[in-house]
Amino acid sequence: MIGEAERPSNTRTGYVRHLFDRSGIGVILVGMPGIEKRMARYPRL
C-alpha cells in the first residue's frame, strides 16, 4: 500500500512497477480525490 500516491516521482513509479512485475505483489495506491487523473499519465502503472 502506497500513501500519497498522487505525487509520484519517476524513481518511485519505476520501483513500484518493478516490484509488481518481478514479484506479483498486489499494489494499492492511496491518494487524494482526483488521483485517477494524475495517474493517467502513467498508463503502464
HTML snippet that shows the backbone in 3Dmol.js (N, CA, C, O; Angstrom):
<script src="https://3Dmol.org/build/3Dmol-min.js"></script>
<div id="view" style="width:600px;height:400px;position:relative"></div>
<script>
const pdb = `
ATOM      1  N   MET A   1       0.855  -1.167   0.000  1.00  0.00           N
ATOM      2  CA  MET A   1       0.000   0.000   0.000  1.00  0.00           C
ATOM      3  C   MET A   1       0.898   1.225   0.000  1.00  0.00           C
ATOM      4  O   MET A   1       1.821   1.334   0.808  1.00  0.00           O
ATOM      5  N   ILE A   2       0.625   2.124  -0.893  1.00  0.00           N
ATOM      6  CA  ILE A   2       1.444   3.324  -1.038  1.00  0.00           C
ATOM      7  C   ILE A   2       0.568   4.540  -0.806  1.00  0.00           C
ATOM      8  O   ILE A   2      -0.378   4.784  -1.554  1.00  0.00           O
ATOM      9  N   GLY A   3       0.885   5.306   0.235  1.00  0.00           N
ATOM     10  CA  GLY A   3       0.155   6.526   0.542  1.00  0.00           C
ATOM     11  C   GLY A   3       0.733   7.704  -0.209  1.00  0.00           C
ATOM     12  O   GLY A   3       1.876   7.653  -0.664  1.00  0.00           O
ATOM     13  N   GLU A   4      -0.035   8.754  -0.344  1.00  0.00           N
ATOM     14  CA  GLU A   4       0.356   9.969  -1.054  1.00  0.00           C
ATOM     15  C   GLU A   4       0.812   9.652  -2.469  1.00  0.00           C
ATOM     16  O   GLU A   4       1.783  10.226  -2.962  1.00  0.00           O
ATOM     17  N   ALA A   5       0.105   8.733  -3.118  1.00  0.00           N
ATOM     18  CA  ALA A   5       0.470   8.291  -4.458  1.00  0.00           C
ATOM     19  C   ALA A   5       0.211   9.343  -5.527  1.00  0.00           C
ATOM     20  O   ALA A   5       0.619   9.166  -6.675  1.00  0.00           O
ATOM     21  N   GLU A   6      -0.450  10.419  -5.174  1.00  0.00           N
ATOM     22  CA  GLU A   6      -0.733  11.442  -6.170  1.00  0.00           C
ATOM     23  C   GLU A   6       0.491  12.280  -6.506  1.00  0.00           C
ATOM     24  O   GLU A   6       0.450  13.109  -7.416  1.00  0.00           O
ATOM     25  N   ARG A   7       1.585  12.066  -5.772  1.00  0.00           N
ATOM     26  CA  ARG A   7       2.817  12.818  -6.035  1.00  0.00           C
ATOM     27  C   ARG A   7       3.984  11.885  -6.346  1.00  0.00           C
ATOM     28  O   ARG A   7       5.006  11.935  -5.662  1.00  0.00           O
ATOM     29  N   PRO A   8       3.851  11.031  -7.369  1.00  0.00           N
ATOM     30  CA  PRO A   8       4.932  10.072  -7.624  1.00  0.00           C
ATOM     31  C   PRO A   8       6.112  10.711  -8.352  1.00  0.00           C
ATOM     32  O   PRO A   8       5.932  11.572  -9.213  1.00  0.00           O
ATOM     33  N   SER A   9       7.303  10.286  -8.000  1.00  0.00           N
ATOM     34  CA  SER A   9       8.480  10.678  -8.768  1.00  0.00           C
ATOM     35  C   SER A   9       8.730   9.568  -9.786  1.00  0.00           C
ATOM     36  O   SER A   9       8.173   8.477  -9.664  1.00  0.00           O
ATOM     37  N   ASN A  10       9.556   9.838 -10.775  1.00  0.00           N
ATOM     38  CA  ASN A  10       9.871   8.808 -11.764  1.00  0.00           C
ATOM     39  C   ASN A  10      10.544   7.611 -11.107  1.00  0.00           C
ATOM     40  O   ASN A  10      10.290   6.469 -11.491  1.00  0.00           O
ATOM     41  N   THR A  11      11.392   7.860 -10.131  1.00  0.00           N
ATOM     42  CA  THR A  11      12.082   6.777  -9.434  1.00  0.00           C
ATOM     43  C   THR A  11      11.088   5.917  -8.666  1.00  0.00           C
ATOM     44  O   THR A  11      11.148   4.689  -8.731  1.00  0.00           O
ATOM     45  N   ARG A  12      10.192   6.543  -7.954  1.00  0.00           N
ATOM     46  CA  ARG A  12       9.202   5.809  -7.169  1.00  0.00           C
ATOM     47  C   ARG A  12       8.274   5.004  -8.071  1.00  0.00           C
ATOM     48  O   ARG A  12       7.967   3.849  -7.779  1.00  0.00           O
ATOM     49  N   THR A  13       7.828   5.613  -9.164  1.00  0.00           N
ATOM     50  CA  THR A  13       6.952   4.918 -10.097  1.00  0.00           C
ATOM     51  C   THR A  13       7.647   3.700 -10.691  1.00  0.00           C
ATOM     52  O   THR A  13       7.044   2.634 -10.810  1.00  0.00           O
ATOM     53  N   GLY A  14       8.905   3.855 -11.060  1.00  0.00           N
ATOM     54  CA  GLY A  14       9.668   2.735 -11.609  1.00  0.00           C
ATOM     55  C   GLY A  14       9.855   1.614 -10.597  1.00  0.00           C
ATOM     56  O   GLY A  14       9.780   0.437 -10.948  1.00  0.00           O
ATOM     57  N   TYR A  15      10.098   1.976  -9.347  1.00  0.00           N
ATOM     58  CA  TYR A  15      10.286   0.971  -8.301  1.00  0.00           C
ATOM     59  C   TYR A  15       9.004   0.183  -8.057  1.00  0.00           C
ATOM     60  O   TYR A  15       9.043  -1.040  -7.917  1.00  0.00           O
ATOM     61  N   VAL A  16       7.884   0.867  -8.006  1.00  0.00           N
ATOM     62  CA  VAL A  16       6.593   0.195  -7.806  1.00  0.00           C
ATOM     63  C   VAL A  16       6.320  -0.751  -8.967  1.00  0.00           C
ATOM     64  O   VAL A  16       5.885  -1.885  -8.766  1.00  0.00           O
ATOM     65  N   ARG A  17       6.573  -0.283 -10.165  1.00  0.00           N
ATOM     66  CA  ARG A  17       6.371  -1.138 -11.347  1.00  0.00           C
ATOM     67  C   ARG A  17       7.284  -2.361 -11.291  1.00  0.00           C
ATOM     68  O   ARG A  17       6.854  -3.470 -11.610  1.00  0.00           O
ATOM     69  N   HIS A  18       8.521  -2.170 -10.894  1.00  0.00           N
ATOM     70  CA  HIS A  18       9.473  -3.267 -10.773  1.00  0.00           C
ATOM     71  C   HIS A  18       8.993  -4.299  -9.744  1.00  0.00           C
ATOM     72  O   HIS A  18       9.041  -5.502 -10.000  1.00  0.00           O
ATOM     73  N   LEU A  19       8.536  -3.831  -8.594  1.00  0.00           N
ATOM     74  CA  LEU A  19       8.012  -4.738  -7.569  1.00  0.00           C
ATOM     75  C   LEU A  19       6.869  -5.587  -8.108  1.00  0.00           C
ATOM     76  O   LEU A  19       6.839  -6.801  -7.906  1.00  0.00           O
ATOM     77  N   PHE A  20       5.941  -4.950  -8.785  1.00  0.00           N
ATOM     78  CA  PHE A  20       4.786  -5.662  -9.319  1.00  0.00           C
ATOM     79  C   PHE A  20       5.201  -6.676 -10.385  1.00  0.00           C
ATOM     80  O   PHE A  20       4.752  -7.823 -10.364  1.00  0.00           O
ATOM     81  N   ASP A  21       6.051  -6.256 -11.309  1.00  0.00           N
ATOM     82  CA  ASP A  21       6.467  -7.139 -12.405  1.00  0.00           C
ATOM     83  C   ASP A  21       7.257  -8.341 -11.912  1.00  0.00           C
ATOM     84  O   ASP A  21       7.051  -9.454 -12.396  1.00  0.00           O
ATOM     85  N   ARG A  22       8.147  -8.137 -10.971  1.00  0.00           N
ATOM     86  CA  ARG A  22       9.054  -9.200 -10.531  1.00  0.00           C
ATOM     87  C   ARG A  22       8.454 -10.136  -9.492  1.00  0.00           C
ATOM     88  O   ARG A  22       8.783 -11.322  -9.461  1.00  0.00           O
ATOM     89  N   SER A  23       7.582  -9.617  -8.648  1.00  0.00           N
ATOM     90  CA  SER A  23       7.116 -10.441  -7.538  1.00  0.00           C
ATOM     91  C   SER A  23       5.643 -10.822  -7.621  1.00  0.00           C
ATOM     92  O   SER A  23       5.209 -11.764  -6.959  1.00  0.00           O
ATOM     93  N   GLY A  24       4.879 -10.106  -8.421  1.00  0.00           N
ATOM     94  CA  GLY A  24       3.446 -10.380  -8.485  1.00  0.00           C
ATOM     95  C   GLY A  24       2.694  -9.871  -7.270  1.00  0.00           C
ATOM     96  O   GLY A  24       1.521 -10.193  -7.078  1.00  0.00           O
ATOM     97  N   ILE A  25       3.371  -9.071  -6.444  1.00  0.00           N
ATOM     98  CA  ILE A  25       2.731  -8.474  -5.277  1.00  0.00           C
ATOM     99  C   ILE A  25       1.695  -7.459  -5.746  1.00  0.00           C
ATOM    100  O   ILE A  25       1.969  -6.654  -6.636  1.00  0.00           O
ATOM    101  N   GLY A  26       0.518  -7.496  -5.155  1.00  0.00           N
ATOM    102  CA  GLY A  26      -0.505  -6.514  -5.483  1.00  0.00           C
ATOM    103  C   GLY A  26      -0.110  -5.130  -5.003  1.00  0.00           C
ATOM    104  O   GLY A  26       0.594  -4.994  -4.002  1.00  0.00           O
ATOM    105  N   VAL A  27      -0.552  -4.122  -5.699  1.00  0.00           N
ATOM    106  CA  VAL A  27      -0.219  -2.744  -5.354  1.00  0.00           C
ATOM    107  C   VAL A  27      -1.512  -1.957  -5.164  1.00  0.00           C
ATOM    108  O   VAL A  27      -2.407  -2.003  -6.007  1.00  0.00           O
ATOM    109  N   ILE A  28      -1.599  -1.245  -4.061  1.00  0.00           N
ATOM    110  CA  ILE A  28      -2.740  -0.363  -3.789  1.00  0.00           C
ATOM    111  C   ILE A  28      -2.187   1.051  -3.669  1.00  0.00           C
ATOM    112  O   ILE A  28      -1.302   1.320  -2.857  1.00  0.00           O
ATOM    113  N   LEU A  29      -2.720   1.942  -4.483  1.00  0.00           N
ATOM    114  CA  LEU A  29      -2.304   3.340  -4.438  1.00  0.00           C
ATOM    115  C   LEU A  29      -3.385   4.141  -3.721  1.00  0.00           C
ATOM    116  O   LEU A  29      -4.562   4.073  -4.076  1.00  0.00           O
ATOM    117  N   VAL A  30      -2.973   4.894  -2.714  1.00  0.00           N
ATOM    118  CA  VAL A  30      -3.904   5.679  -1.923  1.00  0.00           C
ATOM    119  C   VAL A  30      -3.546   7.152  -2.111  1.00  0.00           C
ATOM    120  O   VAL A  30      -2.390   7.545  -1.952  1.00  0.00           O
ATOM    121  N   GLY A  31      -4.542   7.953  -2.448  1.00  0.00           N
ATOM    122  CA  GLY A  31      -4.281   9.371  -2.641  1.00  0.00           C
ATOM    123  C   GLY A  31      -5.537  10.189  -2.446  1.00  0.00           C
ATOM    124  O   GLY A  31      -6.590   9.681  -2.062  1.00  0.00           O
ATOM    125  N   MET A  32      -5.396  11.436  -2.714  1.00  0.00           N
ATOM    126  CA  MET A  32      -6.496  12.380  -2.563  1.00  0.00           C
ATOM    127  C   MET A  32      -7.465  12.239  -3.730  1.00  0.00           C
ATOM    128  O   MET A  32      -7.120  11.632  -4.744  1.00  0.00           O
ATOM    129  N   PRO A  33      -8.672  12.788  -3.607  1.00  0.00           N
ATOM    130  CA  PRO A  33      -9.608  12.777  -4.731  1.00  0.00           C
ATOM    131  C   PRO A  33      -8.944  13.377  -5.972  1.00  0.00           C
ATOM    132  O   PRO A  33      -8.232  14.377  -5.884  1.00  0.00           O
ATOM    133  N   GLY A  34      -9.182  12.765  -7.107  1.00  0.00           N
ATOM    134  CA  GLY A  34      -8.573  13.231  -8.348  1.00  0.00           C
ATOM    135  C   GLY A  34      -7.316  12.473  -8.720  1.00  0.00           C
ATOM    136  O   GLY A  34      -6.708  12.757  -9.752  1.00  0.00           O
ATOM    137  N   ILE A  35      -6.908  11.501  -7.889  1.00  0.00           N
ATOM    138  CA  ILE A  35      -5.687  10.749  -8.160  1.00  0.00           C
ATOM    139  C   ILE A  35      -5.745  10.042  -9.509  1.00  0.00           C
ATOM    140  O   ILE A  35      -4.719   9.884 -10.170  1.00  0.00           O
ATOM    141  N   GLU A  36      -6.946   9.612  -9.927  1.00  0.00           N
ATOM    142  CA  GLU A  36      -7.060   8.888 -11.192  1.00  0.00           C
ATOM    143  C   GLU A  36      -6.648   9.758 -12.379  1.00  0.00           C
ATOM    144  O   GLU A  36      -6.130   9.240 -13.369  1.00  0.00           O
ATOM    145  N   LYS A  37      -6.867  11.059 -12.296  1.00  0.00           N
ATOM    146  CA  LYS A  37      -6.454  11.957 -13.377  1.00  0.00           C
ATOM    147  C   LYS A  37      -4.939  12.082 -13.424  1.00  0.00           C
ATOM    148  O   LYS A  37      -4.347  12.082 -14.503  1.00  0.00           O
ATOM    149  N   ARG A  38      -4.311  12.187 -12.263  1.00  0.00           N
ATOM    150  CA  ARG A  38      -2.852  12.306 -12.223  1.00  0.00           C
ATOM    151  C   ARG A  38      -2.174  11.004 -12.617  1.00  0.00           C
ATOM    152  O   ARG A  38      -1.142  11.023 -13.288  1.00  0.00           O
ATOM    153  N   MET A  39      -2.739   9.877 -12.210  1.00  0.00           N
ATOM    154  CA  MET A  39      -2.141   8.595 -12.525  1.00  0.00           C
ATOM    155  C   MET A  39      -2.346   8.202 -13.986  1.00  0.00           C
ATOM    156  O   MET A  39      -1.667   7.306 -14.488  1.00  0.00           O
ATOM    157  N   ALA A  40      -3.271   8.861 -14.666  1.00  0.00           N
ATOM    158  CA  ALA A  40      -3.490   8.577 -16.089  1.00  0.00           C
ATOM    159  C   ALA A  40      -2.254   8.887 -16.921  1.00  0.00           C
ATOM    160  O   ALA A  40      -2.129   8.410 -18.049  1.00  0.00           O
ATOM    161  N   ARG A  41      -1.339   9.683 -16.372  1.00  0.00           N
ATOM    162  CA  ARG A  41      -0.082   9.987 -17.078  1.00  0.00           C
ATOM    163  C   ARG A  41       0.871   8.797 -17.070  1.00  0.00           C
ATOM    164  O   ARG A  41       1.872   8.795 -17.785  1.00  0.00           O
ATOM    165  N   TYR A  42       0.564   7.805 -16.275  1.00  0.00           N
ATOM    166  CA  TYR A  42       1.412   6.605 -16.143  1.00  0.00           C
ATOM    167  C   TYR A  42       0.614   5.375 -16.579  1.00  0.00           C
ATOM    168  O   TYR A  42       0.275   4.540 -15.740  1.00  0.00           O
ATOM    169  N   PRO A  43       0.306   5.246 -17.872  1.00  0.00           N
ATOM    170  CA  PRO A  43      -0.580   4.165 -18.326  1.00  0.00           C
ATOM    171  C   PRO A  43      -0.052   2.767 -18.025  1.00  0.00           C
ATOM    172  O   PRO A  43      -0.845   1.841 -17.858  1.00  0.00           O
ATOM    173  N   ARG A  44       1.236   2.596 -17.955  1.00  0.00           N
ATOM    174  CA  ARG A  44       1.787   1.260 -17.702  1.00  0.00           C
ATOM    175  C   ARG A  44       1.702   0.890 -16.229  1.00  0.00           C
ATOM    176  O   ARG A  44       1.835  -0.282 -15.878  1.00  0.00           O
ATOM    177  N   LEU A  45       1.484   1.871 -15.369  1.00  0.00           N
ATOM    178  CA  LEU A  45       1.364   1.595 -13.943  1.00  0.00           C
ATOM    179  C   LEU A  45      -0.062   1.204 -13.643  1.00  0.00           C
ATOM    180  O   LEU A  45      -0.397   0.925 -12.492  1.00  0.00           O
TER     181      LEU A  45
END
`;
const viewer = $3Dmol.createViewer("view");
viewer.addModel(pdb, "pdb");
viewer.setStyle({}, {cartoon: {color: "spectrum"}});
viewer.zoomTo();
viewer.render();
</script>
